[in-house]
Amino acid sequence: MVTRARTIAVVGAGWAGLSAAVRLVDAGHRVTVFDAARDVGGRARAFNWQPPQMPPERLDNGQHIMIGAYREMLELLRHVGCPPETVLRREPLTLIDSRGLHFKAGRLFAPLHLLSGMLFARGLTLADRLAMARLMMRARRAHFRIGADRSVEAWLLEQRQPASLIARVWAPLCVAALNTPMHIASAQIFLNVLRDSLGAERGASDFLLPTTPLDQIVPAHATRYLQAHGATLALGQLVERIDLTDTGVSIRLREEEMRFDGLIAAVAAHRIKALIGHLPGTAWAKLATLCDGFHWQPITTIYLYYDEALALPAAMMALEEKPLEGAFGQWLFARGALGGNPRSVAVVISAEGRHRDVDGAELERMVARQLRNQAGITAHLVAAQTVTEKRATFAAVPGLLRPNNQTPSPHIALAGDYTESDYPATLEGALRSGRIAAGLLVKTLRQGSD
C-alpha cells in the first residue's frame, strides 16, 4: 500500500510506457507521460491516408498479428475496459500458403490439437508432417531448452528437418515471430516462442487478428484509463536528458526542467544513451553502451488497393518468397476480413533483404505481380502505400545481451521490448516490461516512504 502519492515521469508513450503508466496510477501515484510524438503508440501506431477515389482510412504503420499466448495484452485490455473480442478476431492456428499448404490446429486438448493438425495437414509430404511432429515432441521433452545457443537454421539442420519443411513452415514462422532471418536468428528465443504458443494449451496458439487500427487497441483504451485516473499526457514534448537529484530525478525539456520522485524510461533502446549516457559512473556507461549496441531489423508493409472487392481463401496466408525473381512478399492479409477496406490487402516483408534496394513504386509493382501469380488477384491495381519501420525490432541473434529493467539508480527503471526477457521484440514483451518496470519503481518508492 502506498504511503503517499509520488510524482513519476514515464518517458515514452509506446505500449511499454502505457503499460507502466497504468500500473503506476493503479498504485496511487501521480503520473506524467511524455512523448516527442503527438500520438501515442510508439512503433505500433496508425496514421491517416486518403486512397484515390476512396474514403479516407487509418492505416497501421505495420500489419501486426498477436497470439493467444499474449496474456499480458489480454489482461491489460480487460483492465482498461476493452473486451478483447471487440478489437481482436480469434482464429485457430492456421497456415495456408500459395503452394497448397493447409495446416489447421485441431480442437483437441494440447498437444493433440497440434499433432492432429500436423498429421492431417494438406500440401506437405508424410515425411514432412512426421518430421514436424517429431521436432515438437523432442522440444517438449527437452522443456524447450537447448544447450549452447545457435542459429535457427543450424538447429533445424541438426534436427534433420527436411529442406521443404524448413522453407514452407519453419522459416516463415521464424521471420514472423523474431523478425530476424533464420540463418542469424536465435534458436533459443525461437524455442521460447514455440513453448508459449505451439507448446502450451490449445488457445495459446490461436491467432489474434486486429479488426481495428492498432491505436484503437491498447493505446486508445489505456489513454482513456490514464486520463480518467488523473494522469497527464504531455505529447509533443521531447525529453532531452535525465539527471539524478538528491531525492529523485529531473528531466530536461526544450524550454524547462521538471523534477519527479521517480522515472521510467520507456523509449526505444537507441535513445537511451542520449538520455542517460552523461550520468557518472561505469555502471551507467555500461548500460548506455549495451542499449546502443543492438542491431536493428526493418518491417515493410505494402497496402494495395484494387478496383473491386477481393475474395481470398483466408484472412492471412503465406506467400512464396523468391528474392531472385523479385517476389519479396512474405505474408498476405485480406483487409476486408479484418474490418478494413474489402478492396485492399496488406503485404508484409519482415527483416532485411534485397527488397531494401528496390525503389518504393517499383516494389509495389513487383508485389502486385507476385499477388497475381501466387494469390490469383487479377483485379486492377489503383493505389498503393508503402510503410517501412526501419528500426522495427532488434535482431534476435544467439547470445544476445539485453539490459535488466533495473538501472544503477533506484529512482529510474527501464521499459521496452528490448529489456531482458525470453521473448523477441513483440508487443507482448513491451507490455510485460512495462508492468515489471512499474513494479520495481513502486517497490522502491514504498520502501522510501517507510
JOHU-V116448 format. One line per field, one symbol per residue. ss: DSSP state (H for helix, E for strand, L for the rest). A space follows every 10 residues. Layout:
# JOHU-V116448
ss = ???
This chain:
# JOHU-V116448
ss = LLLLLLEEEE ELLEHHHHHH HHHHHHLLLE EEEEELLLLL ELLLLEEEEE LLLLLEEEEE LLLLEEELLL HHHHHHHHHL LLLHHHLEEE ELLEEEELLL LEEELLLLLL LHHHHHHHHL LELLLHHHHH HHHHHHHHHH HLLLLLLLLL EHHHHHHHLL LLHHHHHHHH HHHHHHHHLL LLLLEEHHHH HHHHHHLLLL LHHHHLEEEE LLLHHHLHHH HHHHHHHHLL LEEEELLLLL EEEELLLLEE EELLLLEEEE LEEEELLLHH HHHHHHLLLL LHHHHHHHHH HHLLLEEEEE EEEEEELLLL LLLLLEEELL LEHHHLELLL EEEEHHHHLL LLLEEEEEEE LLLHHHHLLH HHHHHHHHHH HHHHLLLLLL EEEEEEEEEE EEEELLELLL LLLLLELLLL LEEELLLLLL LLLLLLHHHH HHHHHHHHHH HHHHHHHHHL
